[in-house]
């Protein structure tokens, strides 16, 4: 446990941010997983909608700084590639 006043405050701030970040990171993971499952199931309409939601969640996480923008871009690209392969 920290003894320094500023470090005690910093620990409180870090914990708050960690909990807030978990929401966005978890939501992005969940939507990406749902999109992958929808793509694998072969239902084009469901896959398209799930991918749209996943892209939105990834963008939001990147916007908040929870994940790096290039990380979001890479994951979106891989999802879109799978979706495009399904739609052929």
Secondary structure, DSSP 8 states (H G I E B T S, - for coil): ---SHHHHHHHHHHHHHHHHHHHHHHHHHHHHHHHHHHHHHT-HHHHHHHHHHHHHHHHHHHHHTSS-HHHHHHHHHHHHHHHHHHH-
